[in-house]
Amino acid sequence: MEDLTREDWLKILTGANMRYKP
């Protein structure tokens, strides 16, 4: 598996926040 960079994590976290917003 490739190590995720900080930017990758930001994309994942922001994407999750957008997804779970009502």
Buried (B, 14 or more C-beta within 10 A) or exposed (E): EEEEEEEEEEEEEEEEEEEEEE
